[in-house]
Amino acid sequence: MLENYREEEIKFWRTSDQKEIDFVITPLTGSPIALEVKFSAANLKKSKYRLFTNAYPDIPLKFVSYNNVTEENEAIQILKV
């Protein structure tokens, strides 16, 4: 099922020193999730997001990548079509 979100339902998180999370959404389940998107999972540094995960421990942070996904970097790969 494809879920559509109104523009006001799609949020992001950014600090004054420009640390950010790309998307914070609340799916139909009602529990928010945070998504960080990278073209390459090789650019993924989980420690960079510690400020967000410490401030919002109840919001799971998921990583999405187009390529270079391995079990070690725990990113979700976007299917290539």
PyMOL Python script that loads the backbone (N, CA, C, O; Angstrom):
from pymol import cmd

cmd.read_pdbstr("""\
ATOM      1  N   MET A   1       0.846  -1.174   0.000  1.00  0.00           N
ATOM      2  CA  MET A   1       0.000   0.000   0.000  1.00  0.00           C
ATOM      3  C   MET A   1       0.895   1.242   0.000  1.00  0.00           C
ATOM      4  O   MET A   1       1.832   1.331   0.793  1.00  0.00           O
ATOM      5  N   LEU A   2       0.619   2.162  -0.853  1.00  0.00           N
ATOM      6  CA  LEU A   2       1.357   3.415  -0.928  1.00  0.00           C
ATOM      7  C   LEU A   2       0.718   4.420   0.012  1.00  0.00           C
ATOM      8  O   LEU A   2      -0.484   4.676  -0.059  1.00  0.00           O
ATOM      9  N   GLU A   3       1.517   4.977   0.880  1.00  0.00           N
ATOM     10  CA  GLU A   3       1.002   5.981   1.809  1.00  0.00           C
ATOM     11  C   GLU A   3       1.362   7.366   1.301  1.00  0.00           C
ATOM     12  O   GLU A   3       2.494   7.609   0.884  1.00  0.00           O
ATOM     13  N   ASN A   4       0.417   8.251   1.337  1.00  0.00           N
ATOM     14  CA  ASN A   4       0.652   9.637   0.939  1.00  0.00           C
ATOM     15  C   ASN A   4       0.605  10.517   2.171  1.00  0.00           C
ATOM     16  O   ASN A   4      -0.229  10.321   3.056  1.00  0.00           O
ATOM     17  N   TYR A   5       1.488  11.468   2.222  1.00  0.00           N
ATOM     18  CA  TYR A   5       1.543  12.396   3.339  1.00  0.00           C
ATOM     19  C   TYR A   5       1.323  13.803   2.820  1.00  0.00           C
ATOM     20  O   TYR A   5       1.842  14.180   1.770  1.00  0.00           O
ATOM     21  N   ARG A   6       0.558  14.565   3.557  1.00  0.00           N
ATOM     22  CA  ARG A   6       0.427  15.979   3.228  1.00  0.00           C
ATOM     23  C   ARG A   6       1.746  16.665   3.595  1.00  0.00           C
ATOM     24  O   ARG A   6       2.480  16.198   4.466  1.00  0.00           O
ATOM     25  N   GLU A   7       2.026  17.750   2.935  1.00  0.00           N
ATOM     26  CA  GLU A   7       3.290  18.452   3.144  1.00  0.00           C
ATOM     27  C   GLU A   7       3.538  18.777   4.614  1.00  0.00           C
ATOM     28  O   GLU A   7       4.666  18.655   5.092  1.00  0.00           O
ATOM     29  N   GLU A   8       2.498  19.189   5.335  1.00  0.00           N
ATOM     30  CA  GLU A   8       2.671  19.549   6.744  1.00  0.00           C
ATOM     31  C   GLU A   8       2.924  18.337   7.641  1.00  0.00           C
ATOM     32  O   GLU A   8       3.292  18.504   8.804  1.00  0.00           O
ATOM     33  N   GLU A   9       2.733  17.125   7.125  1.00  0.00           N
ATOM     34  CA  GLU A   9       2.981  15.920   7.908  1.00  0.00           C
ATOM     35  C   GLU A   9       4.421  15.431   7.792  1.00  0.00           C
ATOM     36  O   GLU A   9       4.857  14.592   8.581  1.00  0.00           O
ATOM     37  N   ILE A  10       5.155  15.947   6.822  1.00  0.00           N
ATOM     38  CA  ILE A  10       6.543  15.538   6.618  1.00  0.00           C
ATOM     39  C   ILE A  10       7.431  16.608   7.231  1.00  0.00           C
ATOM     40  O   ILE A  10       7.414  17.768   6.820  1.00  0.00           O
ATOM     41  N   LYS A  11       8.192  16.198   8.204  1.00  0.00           N
ATOM     42  CA  LYS A  11       9.039  17.138   8.947  1.00  0.00           C
ATOM     43  C   LYS A  11      10.505  16.747   8.789  1.00  0.00           C
ATOM     44  O   LYS A  11      10.819  15.675   8.270  1.00  0.00           O
ATOM     45  N   PHE A  12      11.381  17.609   9.233  1.00  0.00           N
ATOM     46  CA  PHE A  12      12.799  17.309   9.334  1.00  0.00           C
ATOM     47  C   PHE A  12      13.281  17.841  10.666  1.00  0.00           C
ATOM     48  O   PHE A  12      12.549  18.549  11.357  1.00  0.00           O
ATOM     49  N   TRP A  13      14.499  17.508  11.029  1.00  0.00           N
ATOM     50  CA  TRP A  13      15.065  17.956  12.302  1.00  0.00           C
ATOM     51  C   TRP A  13      16.413  18.578  11.995  1.00  0.00           C
ATOM     52  O   TRP A  13      17.228  17.999  11.277  1.00  0.00           O
ATOM     53  N   ARG A  14      16.642  19.766  12.546  1.00  0.00           N
ATOM     54  CA  ARG A  14      17.925  20.448  12.326  1.00  0.00           C
ATOM     55  C   ARG A  14      18.282  21.257  13.558  1.00  0.00           C
ATOM     56  O   ARG A  14      17.424  21.891  14.173  1.00  0.00           O
ATOM     57  N   THR A  15      19.572  21.227  13.914  1.00  0.00           N
ATOM     58  CA  THR A  15      20.064  22.029  15.026  1.00  0.00           C
ATOM     59  C   THR A  15      20.562  23.367  14.490  1.00  0.00           C
ATOM     60  O   THR A  15      20.669  23.556  13.278  1.00  0.00           O
ATOM     61  N   SER A  16      20.859  24.278  15.385  1.00  0.00           N
ATOM     62  CA  SER A  16      21.371  25.585  14.968  1.00  0.00           C
ATOM     63  C   SER A  16      22.730  25.483  14.283  1.00  0.00           C
ATOM     64  O   SER A  16      23.099  26.366  13.509  1.00  0.00           O
ATOM     65  N   ASP A  17      23.482  24.411  14.561  1.00  0.00           N
ATOM     66  CA  ASP A  17      24.777  24.234  13.881  1.00  0.00           C
ATOM     67  C   ASP A  17      24.667  23.278  12.682  1.00  0.00           C
ATOM     68  O   ASP A  17      25.659  22.686  12.256  1.00  0.00           O
ATOM     69  N   GLN A  18      23.443  23.138  12.144  1.00  0.00           N
ATOM     70  CA  GLN A  18      23.165  22.451  10.885  1.00  0.00           C
ATOM     71  C   GLN A  18      23.288  20.925  10.909  1.00  0.00           C
ATOM     72  O   GLN A  18      23.430  20.309   9.853  1.00  0.00           O
ATOM     73  N   LYS A  19      23.238  20.312  12.080  1.00  0.00           N
ATOM     74  CA  LYS A  19      23.108  18.858  12.126  1.00  0.00           C
ATOM     75  C   LYS A  19      21.651  18.558  11.811  1.00  0.00           C
ATOM     76  O   LYS A  19      20.754  19.230  12.320  1.00  0.00           O
ATOM     77  N   GLU A  20      21.404  17.534  10.957  1.00  0.00           N
ATOM     78  CA  GLU A  20      20.024  17.318  10.573  1.00  0.00           C
ATOM     79  C   GLU A  20      19.680  15.864  10.289  1.00  0.00           C
ATOM     80  O   GLU A  20      20.546  15.029  10.025  1.00  0.00           O
ATOM     81  N   ILE A  21      18.391  15.597  10.355  1.00  0.00           N
ATOM     82  CA  ILE A  21      17.790  14.334   9.948  1.00  0.00           C
ATOM     83  C   ILE A  21      16.855  14.701   8.803  1.00  0.00           C
ATOM     84  O   ILE A  21      16.086  15.656   8.911  1.00  0.00           O
ATOM     85  N   ASP A  22      16.917  13.949   7.710  1.00  0.00           N
ATOM     86  CA  ASP A  22      16.183  14.316   6.501  1.00  0.00           C
ATOM     87  C   ASP A  22      14.669  14.322   6.667  1.00  0.00           C
ATOM     88  O   ASP A  22      14.011  15.276   6.251  1.00  0.00           O
ATOM     89  N   PHE A  23      14.110  13.288   7.261  1.00  0.00           N
ATOM     90  CA  PHE A  23      12.660  13.188   7.389  1.00  0.00           C
ATOM     91  C   PHE A  23      12.275  12.648   8.758  1.00  0.00           C
ATOM     92  O   PHE A  23      12.904  11.720   9.265  1.00  0.00           O
ATOM     93  N   VAL A  24      11.244  13.227   9.353  1.00  0.00           N
ATOM     94  CA  VAL A  24      10.615  12.671  10.552  1.00  0.00           C
ATOM     95  C   VAL A  24       9.132  12.599  10.207  1.00  0.00           C
ATOM     96  O   VAL A  24       8.466  13.621  10.038  1.00  0.00           O
ATOM     97  N   ILE A  25       8.629  11.370  10.106  1.00  0.00           N
ATOM     98  CA  ILE A  25       7.238  11.171   9.703  1.00  0.00           C
ATOM     99  C   ILE A  25       6.509  10.339  10.742  1.00  0.00           C
ATOM    100  O   ILE A  25       7.125   9.610  11.520  1.00  0.00           O
ATOM    101  N   THR A  26       5.217  10.455  10.745  1.00  0.00           N
ATOM    102  CA  THR A  26       4.379   9.628  11.608  1.00  0.00           C
ATOM    103  C   THR A  26       3.467   8.805  10.702  1.00  0.00           C
ATOM    104  O   THR A  26       2.476   9.323  10.186  1.00  0.00           O
ATOM    105  N   PRO A  27       3.793   7.530  10.506  1.00  0.00           N
ATOM    106  CA  PRO A  27       2.961   6.679   9.670  1.00  0.00           C
ATOM    107  C   PRO A  27       1.594   6.424  10.308  1.00  0.00           C
ATOM    108  O   PRO A  27       1.320   6.886  11.416  1.00  0.00           O
ATOM    109  N   LEU A  28       0.761   5.700   9.611  1.00  0.00           N
ATOM    110  CA  LEU A  28      -0.576   5.396  10.113  1.00  0.00           C
ATOM    111  C   LEU A  28      -0.552   4.671  11.447  1.00  0.00           C
ATOM    112  O   LEU A  28      -1.545   4.686  12.175  1.00  0.00           O
ATOM    113  N   THR A  29       0.573   4.033  11.783  1.00  0.00           N
ATOM    114  CA  THR A  29       0.696   3.340  13.064  1.00  0.00           C
ATOM    115  C   THR A  29       0.683   4.313  14.231  1.00  0.00           C
ATOM    116  O   THR A  29       0.421   3.923  15.368  1.00  0.00           O
ATOM    117  N   GLY A  30       0.971   5.598  13.946  1.00  0.00           N
ATOM    118  CA  GLY A  30       0.954   6.618  14.984  1.00  0.00           C
ATOM    119  C   GLY A  30       2.270   6.807  15.704  1.00  0.00           C
ATOM    120  O   GLY A  30       2.393   7.718  16.523  1.00  0.00           O
ATOM    121  N   SER A  31       3.265   5.968  15.422  1.00  0.00           N
ATOM    122  CA  SER A  31       4.576   6.088  16.058  1.00  0.00           C
ATOM    123  C   SER A  31       5.543   6.736  15.083  1.00  0.00           C
ATOM    124  O   SER A  31       5.756   6.207  13.993  1.00  0.00           O
ATOM    125  N   PRO A  32       6.138   7.879  15.449  1.00  0.00           N
ATOM    126  CA  PRO A  32       7.043   8.555  14.511  1.00  0.00           C
ATOM    127  C   PRO A  32       8.304   7.755  14.245  1.00  0.00           C
ATOM    128  O   PRO A  32       8.765   6.992  15.094  1.00  0.00           O
ATOM    129  N   ILE A  33       8.855   7.941  13.054  1.00  0.00           N
ATOM    130  CA  ILE A  33      10.161   7.381  12.699  1.00  0.00           C
ATOM    131  C   ILE A  33      10.962   8.475  12.004  1.00  0.00           C
ATOM    132  O   ILE A  33      10.400   9.380  11.387  1.00  0.00           O
ATOM    133  N   ALA A  34      12.274   8.375  12.115  1.00  0.00           N
ATOM    134  CA  ALA A  34      13.178   9.317  11.463  1.00  0.00           C
ATOM    135  C   ALA A  34      13.918   8.577  10.356  1.00  0.00           C
ATOM    136  O   ALA A  34      14.327   7.429  10.530  1.00  0.00           O
ATOM    137  N   LEU A  35      14.087   9.247   9.213  1.00  0.00           N
ATOM    138  CA  LEU A  35      14.767   8.651   8.066  1.00  0.00           C
ATOM    139  C   LEU A  35      15.901   9.549   7.609  1.00  0.00           C
ATOM    140  O   LEU A  35      15.707  10.741   7.371  1.00  0.00           O
ATOM    141  N   GLU A  36      17.074   8.975   7.490  1.00  0.00           N
ATOM    142  CA  GLU A  36      18.226   9.678   6.941  1.00  0.00           C
ATOM    143  C   GLU A  36      18.570   9.000   5.620  1.00  0.00           C
ATOM    144  O   GLU A  36      18.773   7.786   5.579  1.00  0.00           O
ATOM    145  N   VAL A  37      18.638   9.771   4.547  1.00  0.00           N
ATOM    146  CA  VAL A  37      18.828   9.233   3.208  1.00  0.00           C
ATOM    147  C   VAL A  37      20.219   9.595   2.695  1.00  0.00           C
ATOM    148  O   VAL A  37      20.639  10.751   2.743  1.00  0.00           O
ATOM    149  N   LYS A  38      20.912   8.585   2.208  1.00  0.00           N
ATOM    150  CA  LYS A  38      22.238   8.777   1.615  1.00  0.00           C
ATOM    151  C   LYS A  38      22.273   8.053   0.283  1.00  0.00           C
ATOM    152  O   LYS A  38      21.679   6.983   0.149  1.00  0.00           O
ATOM    153  N   PHE A  39      22.957   8.614  -0.707  1.00  0.00           N
ATOM    154  CA  PHE A  39      23.102   7.912  -1.980  1.00  0.00           C
ATOM    155  C   PHE A  39      23.901   6.639  -1.767  1.00  0.00           C
ATOM    156  O   PHE A  39      23.534   5.577  -2.270  1.00  0.00           O
ATOM    157  N   SER A  40      24.986   6.746  -1.028  1.00  0.00           N
ATOM    158  CA  SER A  40      25.852   5.602  -0.779  1.00  0.00           C
ATOM    159  C   SER A  40      25.904   5.321   0.718  1.00  0.00           C
ATOM    160  O   SER A  40      26.150   6.223   1.519  1.00  0.00           O
ATOM    161  N   ALA A  41      25.676   4.087   1.084  1.00  0.00           N
ATOM    162  CA  ALA A  41      25.755   3.713   2.495  1.00  0.00           C
ATOM    163  C   ALA A  41      27.181   3.858   3.020  1.00  0.00           C
ATOM    164  O   ALA A  41      27.393   3.890   4.232  1.00  0.00           O
ATOM    165  N   ALA A  42      28.151   3.945   2.128  1.00  0.00           N
ATOM    166  CA  ALA A  42      29.536   4.151   2.556  1.00  0.00           C
ATOM    167  C   ALA A  42      29.699   5.494   3.262  1.00  0.00           C
ATOM    168  O   ALA A  42      30.624   5.668   4.055  1.00  0.00           O
ATOM    169  N   ASN A  43      28.806   6.447   2.979  1.00  0.00           N
ATOM    170  CA  ASN A  43      28.852   7.764   3.618  1.00  0.00           C
ATOM    171  C   ASN A  43      28.130   7.798   4.956  1.00  0.00           C
ATOM    172  O   ASN A  43      28.016   8.855   5.577  1.00  0.00           O
ATOM    173  N   LEU A  44      27.659   6.680   5.389  1.00  0.00           N
ATOM    174  CA  LEU A  44      26.862   6.603   6.610  1.00  0.00           C
ATOM    175  C   LEU A  44      27.756   6.509   7.842  1.00  0.00           C
ATOM    176  O   LEU A  44      28.540   5.571   7.980  1.00  0.00           O
ATOM    177  N   LYS A  45      27.633   7.475   8.724  1.00  0.00           N
ATOM    178  CA  LYS A  45      28.379   7.500   9.991  1.00  0.00           C
ATOM    179  C   LYS A  45      27.349   7.597  11.112  1.00  0.00           C
ATOM    180  O   LYS A  45      26.874   8.687  11.430  1.00  0.00           O
ATOM    181  N   LYS A  46      27.005   6.457  11.709  1.00  0.00           N
ATOM    182  CA  LYS A  46      25.947   6.435  12.718  1.00  0.00           C
ATOM    183  C   LYS A  46      26.233   7.360  13.891  1.00  0.00           C
ATOM    184  O   LYS A  46      25.298   7.909  14.474  1.00  0.00           O
ATOM    185  N   SER A  47      27.489   7.550  14.254  1.00  0.00           N
ATOM    186  CA  SER A  47      27.837   8.401  15.393  1.00  0.00           C
ATOM    187  C   SER A  47      27.450   9.858  15.147  1.00  0.00           C
ATOM    188  O   SER A  47      27.251  10.614  16.098  1.00  0.00           O
ATOM    189  N   LYS A  48      27.342  10.258  13.877  1.00  0.00           N
ATOM    190  CA  LYS A  48      26.971  11.628  13.529  1.00  0.00           C
ATOM    191  C   LYS A  48      25.559  11.973  14.007  1.00  0.00           C
ATOM    192  O   LYS A  48      25.219  13.148  14.146  1.00  0.00           O
ATOM    193  N   TYR A  49      24.749  10.963  14.254  1.00  0.00           N
ATOM    194  CA  TYR A  49      23.341  11.167  14.613  1.00  0.00           C
ATOM    195  C   TYR A  49      23.054  10.937  16.097  1.00  0.00           C
ATOM    196  O   TYR A  49      21.898  10.845  16.511  1.00  0.00           O
ATOM    197  N   ARG A  50      24.103  10.847  16.873  1.00  0.00           N
ATOM    198  CA  ARG A  50      23.955  10.578  18.307  1.00  0.00           C
ATOM    199  C   ARG A  50      23.158  11.670  19.029  1.00  0.00           C
ATOM    200  O   ARG A  50      22.398  11.370  19.950  1.00  0.00           O
ATOM    201  N   LEU A  51      23.323  12.911  18.629  1.00  0.00           N
ATOM    202  CA  LEU A  51      22.577  14.004  19.252  1.00  0.00           C
ATOM    203  C   LEU A  51      21.071  13.787  19.104  1.00  0.00           C
ATOM    204  O   LEU A  51      20.317  13.975  20.059  1.00  0.00           O
ATOM    205  N   PHE A  52      20.637  13.394  17.910  1.00  0.00           N
ATOM    206  CA  PHE A  52      19.216  13.127  17.684  1.00  0.00           C
ATOM    207  C   PHE A  52      18.752  11.915  18.491  1.00  0.00           C
ATOM    208  O   PHE A  52      17.725  11.981  19.166  1.00  0.00           O
ATOM    209  N   THR A  53      19.496  10.812  18.429  1.00  0.00           N
ATOM    210  CA  THR A  53      19.066   9.589  19.120  1.00  0.00           C
ATOM    211  C   THR A  53      19.065   9.758  20.638  1.00  0.00           C
ATOM    212  O   THR A  53      18.257   9.139  21.330  1.00  0.00           O
ATOM    213  N   ASN A  54      19.959  10.587  21.156  1.00  0.00           N
ATOM    214  CA  ASN A  54      19.952  10.850  22.599  1.00  0.00           C
ATOM    215  C   ASN A  54      18.779  11.762  22.983  1.00  0.00           C
ATOM    216  O   ASN A  54      18.173  11.574  24.037  1.00  0.00           O
ATOM    217  N   ALA A  55      18.460  12.736  22.145  1.00  0.00           N
ATOM    218  CA  ALA A  55      17.369  13.667  22.442  1.00  0.00           C
ATOM    219  C   ALA A  55      16.004  13.014  22.260  1.00  0.00           C
ATOM    220  O   ALA A  55      15.052  13.369  22.956  1.00  0.00           O
ATOM    221  N   TYR A  56      15.899  12.066  21.335  1.00  0.00           N
ATOM    222  CA  TYR A  56      14.617  11.421  21.022  1.00  0.00           C
ATOM    223  C   TYR A  56      14.765   9.904  21.018  1.00  0.00           C
ATOM    224  O   TYR A  56      14.646   9.281  19.963  1.00  0.00           O
ATOM    225  N   PRO A  57      15.020   9.305  22.162  1.00  0.00           N
ATOM    226  CA  PRO A  57      15.267   7.855  22.198  1.00  0.00           C
ATOM    227  C   PRO A  57      14.056   7.014  21.787  1.00  0.00           C
ATOM    228  O   PRO A  57      14.218   5.848  21.427  1.00  0.00           O
ATOM    229  N   ASP A  58      12.860   7.573  21.833  1.00  0.00           N
ATOM    230  CA  ASP A  58      11.665   6.818  21.459  1.00  0.00           C
ATOM    231  C   ASP A  58      11.350   6.891  19.965  1.00  0.00           C
ATOM    232  O   ASP A  58      10.407   6.247  19.504  1.00  0.00           O
ATOM    233  N   ILE A  59      12.121   7.660  19.207  1.00  0.00           N
ATOM    234  CA  ILE A  59      11.907   7.746  17.766  1.00  0.00           C
ATOM    235  C   ILE A  59      13.009   6.952  17.069  1.00  0.00           C
ATOM    236  O   ILE A  59      14.166   7.372  17.066  1.00  0.00           O
ATOM    237  N   PRO A  60      12.659   5.808  16.477  1.00  0.00           N
ATOM    238  CA  PRO A  60      13.693   5.022  15.796  1.00  0.00           C
ATOM    239  C   PRO A  60      14.239   5.768  14.579  1.00  0.00           C
ATOM    240  O   PRO A  60      13.492   6.406  13.839  1.00  0.00           O
ATOM    241  N   LEU A  61      15.548   5.677  14.389  1.00  0.00           N
ATOM    242  CA  LEU A  61      16.218   6.291  13.252  1.00  0.00           C
ATOM    243  C   LEU A  61      16.593   5.192  12.271  1.00  0.00           C
ATOM    244  O   LEU A  61      17.303   4.250  12.620  1.00  0.00           O
ATOM    245  N   LYS A  62      16.106   5.322  11.031  1.00  0.00           N
ATOM    246  CA  LYS A  62      16.392   4.355   9.974  1.00  0.00           C
ATOM    247  C   LYS A  62      17.210   5.042   8.895  1.00  0.00           C
ATOM    248  O   LYS A  62      17.044   6.235   8.641  1.00  0.00           O
ATOM    249  N   PHE A  63      18.091   4.287   8.266  1.00  0.00           N
ATOM    250  CA  PHE A  63      18.927   4.804   7.196  1.00  0.00           C
ATOM    251  C   PHE A  63      18.491   4.190   5.874  1.00  0.00           C
ATOM    252  O   PHE A  63      18.213   2.993   5.792  1.00  0.00           O
ATOM    253  N   VAL A  64      18.434   5.016   4.847  1.00  0.00           N
ATOM    254  CA  VAL A  64      18.025   4.582   3.515  1.00  0.00           C
ATOM    255  C   VAL A  64      19.161   4.921   2.559  1.00  0.00           C
ATOM    256  O   VAL A  64      19.722   6.015   2.612  1.00  0.00           O
ATOM    257  N   SER A  65      19.497   3.970   1.681  1.00  0.00           N
ATOM    258  CA  SER A  65      20.587   4.188   0.744  1.00  0.00           C
ATOM    259  C   SER A  65      20.241   3.579  -0.612  1.00  0.00           C
ATOM    260  O   SER A  65      19.499   2.601  -0.703  1.00  0.00           O
ATOM    261  N   TYR A  66      20.790   4.175  -1.649  1.00  0.00           N
ATOM    262  CA  TYR A  66      20.598   3.672  -3.005  1.00  0.00           C
ATOM    263  C   TYR A  66      21.546   2.518  -3.308  1.00  0.00           C
ATOM    264  O   TYR A  66      21.183   1.581  -4.018  1.00  0.00           O
ATOM    265  N   ASN A  67      22.760   2.587  -2.770  1.00  0.00           N
ATOM    266  CA  ASN A  67      23.730   1.523  -3.071  1.00  0.00           C
ATOM    267  C   ASN A  67      24.680   1.294  -1.900  1.00  0.00           C
ATOM    268  O   ASN A  67      24.628   1.994  -0.888  1.00  0.00           O
ATOM    269  N   ASN A  68      25.543   0.304  -2.061  1.00  0.00           N
ATOM    270  CA  ASN A  68      26.569  -0.063  -1.069  1.00  0.00           C
ATOM    271  C   ASN A  68      25.985  -0.450   0.282  1.00  0.00           C
ATOM    272  O   ASN A  68      26.574  -0.147   1.319  1.00  0.00           O
ATOM    273  N   VAL A  69      24.849  -1.106   0.283  1.00  0.00           N
ATOM    274  CA  VAL A  69      24.236  -1.526   1.539  1.00  0.00           C
ATOM    275  C   VAL A  69      24.842  -2.849   1.971  1.00  0.00           C
ATOM    276  O   VAL A  69      24.927  -3.796   1.190  1.00  0.00           O
ATOM    277  N   THR A  70      25.260  -2.900   3.223  1.00  0.00           N
ATOM    278  CA  THR A  70      25.745  -4.146   3.812  1.00  0.00           C
ATOM    279  C   THR A  70      25.053  -4.334   5.145  1.00  0.00           C
ATOM    280  O   THR A  70      24.444  -3.407   5.679  1.00  0.00           O
ATOM    281  N   GLU A  71      25.149  -5.523   5.671  1.00  0.00           N
ATOM    282  CA  GLU A  71      24.546  -5.791   6.976  1.00  0.00           C
ATOM    283  C   GLU A  71      25.173  -4.909   8.052  1.00  0.00           C
ATOM    284  O   GLU A  71      24.507  -4.531   9.016  1.00  0.00           O
ATOM    285  N   GLU A  72      26.451  -4.583   7.887  1.00  0.00           N
ATOM    286  CA  GLU A  72      27.171  -3.795   8.891  1.00  0.00           C
ATOM    287  C   GLU A  72      26.645  -2.363   9.021  1.00  0.00           C
ATOM    288  O   GLU A  72      26.565  -1.837  10.131  1.00  0.00           O
ATOM    289  N   ASN A  73      26.280  -1.714   7.881  1.00  0.00           N
ATOM    290  CA  ASN A  73      25.853  -0.320   7.986  1.00  0.00           C
ATOM    291  C   ASN A  73      24.358  -0.168   8.212  1.00  0.00           C
ATOM    292  O   ASN A  73      23.877   0.953   8.376  1.00  0.00           O
ATOM    293  N   GLU A  74      23.613  -1.260   8.226  1.00  0.00           N
ATOM    294  CA  GLU A  74      22.203  -1.282   8.627  1.00  0.00           C
ATOM    295  C   GLU A  74      21.319  -0.311   7.861  1.00  0.00           C
ATOM    296  O   GLU A  74      20.359   0.216   8.425  1.00  0.00           O
ATOM    297  N   ALA A  75      21.613  -0.063   6.608  1.00  0.00           N
ATOM    298  CA  ALA A  75      20.763   0.816   5.800  1.00  0.00           C
ATOM    299  C   ALA A  75      19.737  -0.017   5.045  1.00  0.00           C
ATOM    300  O   ALA A  75      19.964  -1.195   4.767  1.00  0.00           O
ATOM    301  N   ILE A  76      18.623   0.593   4.721  1.00  0.00           N
ATOM    302  CA  ILE A  76      17.608  -0.010   3.869  1.00  0.00           C
ATOM    303  C   ILE A  76      17.966   0.394   2.451  1.00  0.00           C
ATOM    304  O   ILE A  76      18.182   1.576   2.185  1.00  0.00           O
ATOM    305  N   GLN A  77      18.035  -0.558   1.538  1.00  0.00           N
ATOM    306  CA  GLN A  77      18.398  -0.226   0.172  1.00  0.00           C
ATOM    307  C   GLN A  77      17.153   0.088  -0.641  1.00  0.00           C
ATOM    308  O   GLN A  77      16.151  -0.623  -0.567  1.00  0.00           O
ATOM    309  N   ILE A  78      17.230   1.149  -1.409  1.00  0.00           N
ATOM    310  CA  ILE A  78      16.171   1.491  -2.354  1.00  0.00           C
ATOM    311  C   ILE A  78      16.349   0.588  -3.561  1.00  0.00           C
ATOM    312  O   ILE A  78      17.449   0.477  -4.102  1.00  0.00           O
ATOM    313  N   LEU A  79      15.288  -0.049  -3.978  1.00  0.00           N
ATOM    314  CA  LEU A  79      15.382  -0.948  -5.122  1.00  0.00           C
ATOM    315  C   LEU A  79      15.681  -0.186  -6.395  1.00  0.00           C
ATOM    316  O   LEU A  79      15.083   0.856  -6.665  1.00  0.00           O
ATOM    317  N   LYS A  80      16.602  -0.707  -7.168  1.00  0.00           N
ATOM    318  CA  LYS A  80      16.951  -0.090  -8.449  1.00  0.00           C
ATOM    319  C   LYS A  80      15.983  -0.615  -9.496  1.00  0.00           C
ATOM    320  O   LYS A  80      15.829  -1.827  -9.647  1.00  0.00           O
ATOM    321  N   VAL A  81      15.337   0.275 -10.210  1.00  0.00           N
ATOM    322  CA  VAL A  81      14.374  -0.149 -11.244  1.00  0.00           C
ATOM    323  C   VAL A  81      14.836   0.247 -12.625  1.00  0.00           C
ATOM    324  O   VAL A  81      14.150  -0.030 -13.609  1.00  0.00           O
TER     325      VAL A  81
END
""", "prot")
cmd.dss("prot")
cmd.show_as("cartoon", "prot")
cmd.util.cbc("prot")
cmd.orient("prot")
